[in-house]
Amino acid sequence: MANLTPNAVKHVEMFQGMSSFPTMEPKAVRDLLAQAPPLEVELAPLAKVEDRRIPVESATDIRIRIYTPEGNGPFPLFLYFHGGGWVIGDIEMTDASCRLIANRTGRVVVSVSYRLAPEHPYPTPVNDCYAALQWVANHADELSANASNLVVGGDSAGGNLAAVVALKARDQKGPAIAAQVLIYPVTSLDYTTGSYEQFQEGFGLDRELMKWFGQLYVTREEDLTHPYVAPLLAEDVSSLPPAYIITAENDVLRDEGQAYARRLQEAGVRVESICEEGLVHGYFSNLLLFSDRIEEAIAKMDRFLTETTK
């Protein structure tokens, strides 16, 4: 029997309709989610919240949301990528959590609305997120921020994109990244781990739903093992930024997140990895049910970032 907290059970019940998503068209899924009322939660106070558009390629731009904490800058930076399997989700979904990160860590948080599959499959989301990294590094002064203390992070598919952006920045000698925060990240599109077997159905993120996401995101079979899709399969993960990795005990993605933490440690990267007992996938964006656990996670994250990004 799985070890679920009472609020984790409520969370799974709230999102049990997700199991039907693989039978639907992506647009229909997005339309359905858009009809759901927002969670009524108390929002952390900040000095300013602003939406802007930034260029990502010729004649194309995307939206970002900038969360500025109270106080005097320049502030350290946190570039955040939302989850949703590269197919659903948006910056509204992680708005409350990003506000809390900015409030508790004293960082300017920039949340990125990258383009989604299947209309924009791999590598477009990667390219959008990498363009956002370059933009933030080049425009830090406008944000009252310090580009020399720039962290990338995200949850689920956003955790995958954060890990990939860190790899790409190393490979292409791009902007310096001080640390990476990976919250129950996708690190490999292999659906056969022990946690996939244990939690394949009935825990919010079903195995079939994750397969649906992966099939819509990656359209060429040869890309399934590319490190910018599956960072766990990268030949070399050395010289990457220090990593703070959070997994949830009752989550299909638990084992691959922990495996990536081990690979980084074996390559000499500083890593702190925690498995949140009793919790499920998606908890980090649900302040209604998990505010205490999210605050605890951010406090631990902040300590790690303070120690590693001095």
C-alpha positions as a Markdown table, in Angstrom:
| # | Residue | x | y | z |
|---|---|---|---|---|
| 1 | Met | 0.0 | 0.0 | 0.0 |
| 2 | Ala | 1.4 | 3.4 | -0.9 |
| 3 | Asn | 2.4 | 5.8 | 1.8 |
| 4 | Leu | 0.2 | 8.8 | 1.0 |
| 5 | Thr | -0.5 | 11.8 | 3.3 |
| 6 | Pro | -4.2 | 12.7 | 3.7 |
| 7 | Asn | -3.7 | 15.8 | 1.5 |
| 8 | Ala | -1.9 | 13.7 | -1.1 |
| 9 | Val | -5.0 | 11.6 | -1.3 |
| 10 | Lys | -7.1 | 14.7 | -1.8 |
| 11 | His | -4.7 | 16.0 | -4.5 |
| 12 | Val | -5.0 | 12.7 | -6.4 |
| 13 | Glu | -8.8 | 12.9 | -6.2 |
| 14 | Met | -8.7 | 16.5 | -7.5 |
| 15 | Phe | -6.7 | 15.5 | -10.6 |
| 16 | Gln | -8.2 | 12.0 | -11.2 |
| 17 | Gly | -9.7 | 13.2 | -14.5 |
| 18 | Met | -6.1 | 13.4 | -15.9 |
| 19 | Ser | -6.3 | 9.7 | -16.7 |
| 20 | Ser | -8.6 | 10.4 | -19.6 |
| 21 | Phe | -6.3 | 12.9 | -21.3 |
| 22 | Pro | -4.6 | 10.4 | -23.6 |
| 23 | Thr | -7.9 | 9.8 | -25.2 |
| 24 | Met | -8.4 | 13.5 | -26.0 |
| 25 | Glu | -6.9 | 16.0 | -28.4 |
| 26 | Pro | -4.3 | 18.3 | -26.7 |
| 27 | Lys | -6.4 | 21.4 | -27.4 |
| 28 | Ala | -9.4 | 19.8 | -25.8 |
| 29 | Val | -7.4 | 19.0 | -22.8 |
| 30 | Arg | -6.1 | 22.6 | -22.5 |
| 31 | Asp | -9.7 | 24.0 | -23.0 |
| 32 | Leu | -10.9 | 21.7 | -20.2 |
| 33 | Leu | -8.1 | 22.8 | -17.8 |
| 34 | Ala | -8.8 | 26.5 | -18.7 |
| 35 | Gln | -12.4 | 26.0 | -17.3 |
| 36 | Ala | -11.2 | 24.9 | -13.9 |
| 37 | Pro | -11.5 | 27.6 | -11.2 |
| 38 | Pro | -8.1 | 28.8 | -9.9 |
| 39 | Leu | -7.1 | 27.5 | -6.5 |
| 40 | Glu | -7.9 | 30.1 | -3.8 |
| 41 | Val | -4.7 | 30.6 | -2.0 |
| 42 | Glu | -2.9 | 33.4 | -0.2 |
| 43 | Leu | -0.3 | 34.9 | -2.5 |
| 44 | Ala | 3.1 | 35.9 | -1.1 |
| 45 | Pro | 3.7 | 39.7 | -1.1 |
| 46 | Leu | 6.2 | 41.0 | -3.6 |
| 47 | Ala | 7.3 | 44.5 | -4.7 |
| 48 | Lys | 6.2 | 43.9 | -8.3 |
| 49 | Val | 4.9 | 41.3 | -10.7 |
| 50 | Glu | 5.2 | 42.1 | -14.4 |
| 51 | Asp | 4.5 | 40.3 | -17.7 |
| 52 | Arg | 6.8 | 40.9 | -20.7 |
| 53 | Arg | 7.4 | 39.4 | -24.1 |
| 54 | Ile | 10.9 | 38.4 | -25.2 |
| 55 | Pro | 12.2 | 37.3 | -28.6 |
| 56 | Val | 13.2 | 33.7 | -29.0 |
| 57 | Glu | 13.7 | 33.4 | -32.8 |
| 58 | Ser | 13.1 | 35.5 | -35.9 |
| 59 | Ala | 9.6 | 37.1 | -35.8 |
| 60 | Thr | 8.6 | 35.1 | -32.7 |
| 61 | Asp | 8.4 | 36.0 | -29.1 |
| 62 | Ile | 7.1 | 34.4 | -25.9 |
| 63 | Arg | 5.7 | 35.7 | -22.6 |
| 64 | Ile | 7.6 | 35.8 | -19.3 |
| 65 | Arg | 6.5 | 36.8 | -15.9 |
| 66 | Ile | 8.9 | 38.6 | -13.6 |
| 67 | Tyr | 8.5 | 38.4 | -9.8 |
| 68 | Thr | 10.5 | 41.1 | -8.0 |
| 69 | Pro | 10.9 | 40.7 | -4.2 |
| 70 | Glu | 10.8 | 43.6 | -1.8 |
| 71 | Gly | 14.1 | 45.3 | -0.9 |
| 72 | Asn | 17.0 | 46.8 | -2.7 |
| 73 | Gly | 18.7 | 45.1 | -5.7 |
| 74 | Pro | 20.5 | 43.9 | -7.5 |
| 75 | Phe | 18.9 | 40.6 | -6.6 |
| 76 | Pro | 20.0 | 37.1 | -7.5 |
| 77 | Leu | 18.0 | 35.4 | -10.3 |
| 78 | Phe | 15.9 | 32.3 | -10.6 |
| 79 | Leu | 14.8 | 31.3 | -14.1 |
| 80 | Tyr | 11.7 | 29.0 | -13.8 |
| 81 | Phe | 10.2 | 26.5 | -16.3 |
| 82 | His | 6.7 | 25.2 | -15.6 |
| 83 | Gly | 5.6 | 21.6 | -15.9 |
| 84 | Gly | 2.8 | 20.0 | -17.9 |
| 85 | Gly | 4.5 | 17.3 | -20.0 |
| 86 | Trp | 5.6 | 19.9 | -22.6 |
| 87 | Val | 1.9 | 19.8 | -23.8 |
| 88 | Ile | -0.2 | 21.5 | -21.1 |
| 89 | Gly | 0.5 | 23.9 | -18.3 |
| 90 | Asp | 1.4 | 27.5 | -18.2 |
| 91 | Ile | 2.9 | 30.2 | -16.0 |
| 92 | Glu | -0.5 | 30.6 | -14.3 |
| 93 | Met | -0.2 | 27.1 | -13.0 |
| 94 | Thr | 3.0 | 27.9 | -11.1 |
| 95 | Asp | 2.2 | 31.5 | -10.3 |
| 96 | Ala | 1.6 | 31.1 | -6.5 |
| 97 | Ser | 4.7 | 28.9 | -6.1 |
| 98 | Cys | 6.9 | 31.3 | -8.1 |
| 99 | Arg | 5.7 | 34.2 | -5.9 |
| 100 | Leu | 6.6 | 32.2 | -2.9 |
| 101 | Ile | 10.1 | 31.4 | -4.2 |
| 102 | Ala | 10.7 | 35.1 | -4.9 |
| 103 | Asn | 9.4 | 36.1 | -1.5 |
| 104 | Arg | 11.3 | 33.5 | 0.5 |
| 105 | Thr | 14.6 | 33.5 | -1.4 |
| 106 | Gly | 14.9 | 37.2 | -2.2 |
| 107 | Arg | 15.5 | 36.3 | -5.9 |
| 108 | Val | 14.0 | 37.8 | -9.0 |
| 109 | Val | 12.0 | 34.9 | -10.4 |
| 110 | Val | 11.4 | 34.9 | -14.2 |
| 111 | Ser | 8.8 | 32.3 | -15.2 |
| 112 | Val | 8.9 | 31.3 | -18.9 |
| 113 | Ser | 5.9 | 30.6 | -21.1 |
| 114 | Tyr | 7.7 | 28.4 | -23.6 |
| 115 | Arg | 5.8 | 27.1 | -26.7 |
| 116 | Leu | 4.1 | 23.7 | -26.3 |
| 117 | Ala | 3.9 | 20.4 | -28.2 |
| 118 | Pro | 2.4 | 19.0 | -30.4 |
| 119 | Glu | 2.2 | 22.3 | -32.2 |
| 120 | His | 5.8 | 23.0 | -31.2 |
| 121 | Pro | 7.5 | 19.7 | -30.5 |
| 122 | Tyr | 11.2 | 19.1 | -29.4 |
| 123 | Pro | 13.4 | 21.0 | -29.8 |
| 124 | Thr | 11.3 | 24.2 | -29.7 |
| 125 | Pro | 10.6 | 24.2 | -26.0 |
| 126 | Val | 14.3 | 23.6 | -25.3 |
| 127 | Asn | 15.3 | 26.5 | -27.7 |
| 128 | Asp | 12.7 | 28.8 | -26.1 |
| 129 | Cys | 14.0 | 28.1 | -22.6 |
| 130 | Tyr | 17.6 | 28.5 | -23.7 |
| 131 | Ala | 16.7 | 31.8 | -25.4 |
| 132 | Ala | 15.1 | 32.9 | -22.2 |
| 133 | Leu | 18.3 | 32.1 | -20.3 |
| 134 | Gln | 20.3 | 34.3 | -22.8 |
| 135 | Trp | 17.8 | 37.1 | -22.5 |
| 136 | Val | 17.8 | 37.1 | -18.7 |
| 137 | Ala | 21.6 | 37.0 | -18.6 |
| 138 | Asn | 21.8 | 39.9 | -21.0 |
| 139 | His | 19.0 | 42.0 | -19.4 |
| 140 | Ala | 19.7 | 41.4 | -15.7 |
| 141 | Asp | 20.3 | 45.1 | -15.1 |
| 142 | Glu | 16.7 | 45.9 | -16.3 |
| 143 | Leu | 15.4 | 43.4 | -13.8 |
| 144 | Ser | 17.4 | 44.8 | -10.8 |
| 145 | Ala | 19.2 | 41.5 | -10.8 |
| 146 | Asn | 22.6 | 40.0 | -10.8 |
| 147 | Ala | 23.5 | 37.8 | -13.8 |
| 148 | Ser | 26.5 | 36.3 | -12.0 |
| 149 | Asn | 24.1 | 34.6 | -9.6 |
| 150 | Leu | 21.6 | 32.9 | -12.0 |
| 151 | Val | 19.8 | 29.7 | -11.1 |
| 152 | Val | 17.6 | 27.6 | -13.4 |
| 153 | Gly | 14.8 | 25.4 | -12.2 |
| 154 | Gly | 11.5 | 23.9 | -12.9 |
| 155 | Asp | 9.0 | 21.1 | -12.1 |
| 156 | Ser | 8.3 | 17.9 | -14.0 |
| 157 | Ala | 8.8 | 18.7 | -17.7 |
| 158 | Gly | 10.1 | 22.1 | -16.5 |
| 159 | Gly | 12.6 | 20.2 | -14.4 |
| 160 | Asn | 13.7 | 18.4 | -17.6 |
| 161 | Leu | 14.0 | 21.7 | -19.4 |
| 162 | Ala | 16.1 | 23.2 | -16.6 |
| 163 | Ala | 18.5 | 20.2 | -16.6 |
| 164 | Val | 18.7 | 20.4 | -20.4 |
| 165 | Val | 19.3 | 24.2 | -20.4 |
| 166 | Ala | 22.2 | 23.6 | -17.9 |
| 167 | Leu | 23.6 | 20.9 | -20.3 |
| 168 | Lys | 23.3 | 23.1 | -23.3 |
| 169 | Ala | 24.8 | 26.1 | -21.6 |
| 170 | Arg | 27.8 | 24.0 | -20.7 |
| 171 | Asp | 28.1 | 22.5 | -24.2 |
| 172 | Gln | 27.7 | 25.9 | -26.0 |
| 173 | Lys | 29.7 | 27.9 | -23.4 |
| 174 | Gly | 26.5 | 30.0 | -22.8 |
| 175 | Pro | 25.5 | 32.1 | -19.8 |
| 176 | Ala | 27.0 | 30.9 | -16.5 |
| 177 | Ile | 24.5 | 29.1 | -14.3 |
| 178 | Ala | 25.2 | 29.1 | -10.6 |
| 179 | Ala | 22.9 | 26.2 | -9.7 |
| 180 | Gln | 20.0 | 24.1 | -11.0 |
| 181 | Val | 16.8 | 23.2 | -9.0 |
| 182 | Leu | 15.0 | 20.1 | -10.4 |
| 183 | Ile | 11.6 | 19.3 | -8.9 |
| 184 | Tyr | 10.5 | 15.8 | -9.8 |
| 185 | Pro | 12.2 | 16.1 | -13.2 |
| 186 | Val | 11.7 | 14.0 | -16.3 |
| 187 | Thr | 15.2 | 12.7 | -17.1 |
| 188 | Ser | 14.5 | 9.8 | -19.5 |
| 189 | Leu | 11.6 | 8.8 | -21.6 |
| 190 | Asp | 11.9 | 5.2 | -20.4 |
| 191 | Tyr | 8.7 | 4.1 | -18.7 |
| 192 | Thr | 10.0 | 0.8 | -17.1 |
| 193 | Thr | 11.6 | 1.9 | -13.8 |
| 194 | Gly | 10.5 | 0.5 | -10.5 |
| 195 | Ser | 8.5 | 3.7 | -9.7 |
| 196 | Tyr | 6.8 | 3.5 | -13.0 |
| 197 | Glu | 5.7 | -0.1 | -12.2 |
| 198 | Gln | 4.7 | 0.8 | -8.6 |
| 199 | Phe | 2.7 | 4.0 | -9.4 |
| 200 | Gln | 1.6 | 3.4 | -13.0 |
| 201 | Glu | -2.0 | 4.2 | -12.2 |
| 202 | Gly | -4.0 | 6.1 | -9.6 |
| 203 | Phe | -1.4 | 8.6 | -8.4 |
| 204 | Gly | -2.1 | 11.6 | -10.6 |
| 205 | Leu | 0.5 | 11.2 | -13.2 |
| 206 | Asp | -0.2 | 7.8 | -14.8 |
| 207 | Arg | 2.3 | 5.9 | -16.9 |
| 208 | Glu | 0.0 | 6.1 | -20.0 |
| 209 | Leu | -0.4 | 9.9 | -19.5 |
| 210 | Met | 3.4 | 10.2 | -19.4 |
| 211 | Lys | 3.7 | 8.2 | -22.5 |
| 212 | Trp | 1.2 | 10.4 | -24.2 |
| 213 | Phe | 3.2 | 13.5 | -23.3 |
| 214 | Gly | 6.4 | 11.9 | -24.5 |
| 215 | Gln | 4.9 | 10.9 | -27.9 |
| 216 | Leu | 3.5 | 14.4 | -28.5 |
| 217 | Tyr | 6.8 | 16.0 | -27.5 |
| 218 | Val | 9.3 | 13.9 | -29.4 |
| 219 | Thr | 8.3 | 13.2 | -33.0 |
| 220 | Arg | 11.5 | 11.4 | -34.1 |
| 221 | Glu | 12.5 | 8.1 | -32.6 |
| 222 | Glu | 16.2 | 8.9 | -32.8 |
| 223 | Asp | 15.6 | 11.9 | -30.5 |
| 224 | Leu | 14.3 | 9.8 | -27.6 |
| 225 | Thr | 17.9 | 9.2 | -26.4 |
| 226 | His | 19.3 | 12.6 | -27.2 |
| 227 | Pro | 20.7 | 14.2 | -24.0 |
| 228 | Tyr | 18.6 | 17.3 | -24.6 |
| 229 | Val | 15.5 | 15.1 | -24.3 |
| 230 | Ala | 16.9 | 12.5 | -21.8 |
| 231 | Pro | 19.7 | 14.1 | -19.7 |
| 232 | Leu | 20.0 | 10.9 | -17.8 |
| 233 | Leu | 21.5 | 9.4 | -21.0 |
| 234 | Ala | 24.1 | 12.1 | -21.6 |
| 235 | Glu | 27.5 | 10.6 | -21.9 |
| 236 | Asp | 29.1 | 13.3 | -19.8 |
| 237 | Val | 27.4 | 15.2 | -17.0 |
| 238 | Ser | 30.5 | 16.6 | -15.5 |
| 239 | Ser | 31.2 | 20.4 | -15.1 |
| 240 | Leu | 27.5 | 21.1 | -14.6 |
| 241 | Pro | 26.1 | 23.5 | -12.0 |
| 242 | Pro | 25.4 | 22.3 | -8.4 |
| 243 | Ala | 22.0 | 20.6 | -8.3 |
| 244 | Tyr | 19.2 | 20.5 | -5.8 |
| 245 | Ile | 16.8 | 17.7 | -6.8 |
| 246 | Ile | 13.4 | 17.0 | -5.3 |
| 247 | Thr | 11.5 | 13.8 | -5.9 |
| 248 | Ala | 8.1 | 12.7 | -4.6 |
| 249 | Glu | 7.8 | 9.3 | -2.9 |
| 250 | Asn | 4.7 | 8.2 | -4.8 |
| 251 | Asp | 5.6 | 9.3 | -8.3 |
| 252 | Val | 6.3 | 7.5 | -11.5 |
| 253 | Leu | 9.3 | 9.9 | -12.0 |
| 254 | Arg | 10.9 | 9.3 | -8.6 |
| 255 | Asp | 13.5 | 6.7 | -9.7 |
| 256 | Glu | 14.8 | 8.6 | -12.8 |
| 257 | Gly | 15.1 | 11.8 | -10.7 |
| 258 | Gln | 17.1 | 9.9 | -8.1 |
| 259 | Ala | 19.2 | 8.2 | -10.8 |
| 260 | Tyr | 20.1 | 11.6 | -12.3 |
| 261 | Ala | 21.2 | 12.8 | -8.9 |
| 262 | Arg | 23.5 | 9.8 | -8.6 |
| 263 | Arg | 24.9 | 10.3 | -12.1 |
| 264 | Leu | 25.7 | 13.9 | -11.2 |
| 265 | Gln | 27.3 | 13.0 | -7.9 |
| 266 | Glu | 29.5 | 10.3 | -9.6 |
| 267 | Ala | 30.6 | 13.0 | -12.1 |
| 268 | Gly | 31.8 | 15.2 | -9.3 |
| 269 | Val | 28.9 | 17.7 | -9.3 |
| 270 | Arg | 27.7 | 18.9 | -6.0 |
| 271 | Val | 24.2 | 17.5 | -5.4 |
| 272 | Glu | 21.6 | 17.5 | -2.7 |
| 273 | Ser | 18.7 | 15.2 | -3.3 |
| 274 | Ile | 15.6 | 14.8 | -1.1 |
| 275 | Cys | 12.6 | 12.5 | -1.6 |
| 276 | Glu | 9.4 | 14.0 | -0.2 |
| 277 | Glu | 7.8 | 11.2 | 1.8 |
| 278 | Gly | 4.1 | 10.7 | 1.4 |
| 279 | Leu | 3.8 | 13.1 | -1.5 |
| 280 | Val | 2.8 | 12.8 | -5.1 |
| 281 | His | 3.7 | 14.3 | -8.5 |
| 282 | Gly | 2.5 | 17.9 | -8.8 |
| 283 | Tyr | 2.4 | 18.8 | -5.2 |
| 284 | Phe | 4.8 | 21.8 | -5.6 |
| 285 | Ser | 2.2 | 23.8 | -7.5 |
| 286 | Asn | -0.7 | 23.1 | -5.2 |
| 287 | Leu | -0.4 | 25.5 | -2.3 |
| 288 | Leu | -4.0 | 24.9 | -1.3 |
| 289 | Leu | -3.1 | 21.4 | 0.0 |
| 290 | Phe | 0.7 | 21.5 | 0.5 |
| 291 | Ser | 1.6 | 25.1 | 1.6 |
| 292 | Asp | 3.6 | 23.8 | 4.6 |
| 293 | Arg | 5.5 | 21.2 | 2.6 |
| 294 | Ile | 6.2 | 23.7 | -0.2 |
| 295 | Glu | 7.5 | 26.3 | 2.3 |
| 296 | Glu | 9.8 | 23.6 | 3.8 |
| 297 | Ala | 11.1 | 22.7 | 0.4 |
| 298 | Ile | 11.8 | 26.3 | -0.5 |
| 299 | Ala | 13.6 | 26.9 | 2.8 |
| 300 | Lys | 15.9 | 23.9 | 2.1 |
| 301 | Met | 16.3 | 25.0 | -1.5 |
| 302 | Asp | 17.3 | 28.5 | -0.3 |
| 303 | Arg | 19.8 | 27.1 | 2.1 |
| 304 | Phe | 21.4 | 25.0 | -0.6 |
| 305 | Leu | 21.5 | 28.0 | -3.1 |
| 306 | Thr | 23.0 | 30.3 | -0.4 |
| 307 | Glu | 25.7 | 27.8 | 0.3 |
| 308 | Thr | 26.5 | 27.0 | -3.4 |
| 309 | Thr | 26.1 | 30.4 | -5.1 |
| 310 | Lys | 28.2 | 32.7 | -2.8 |
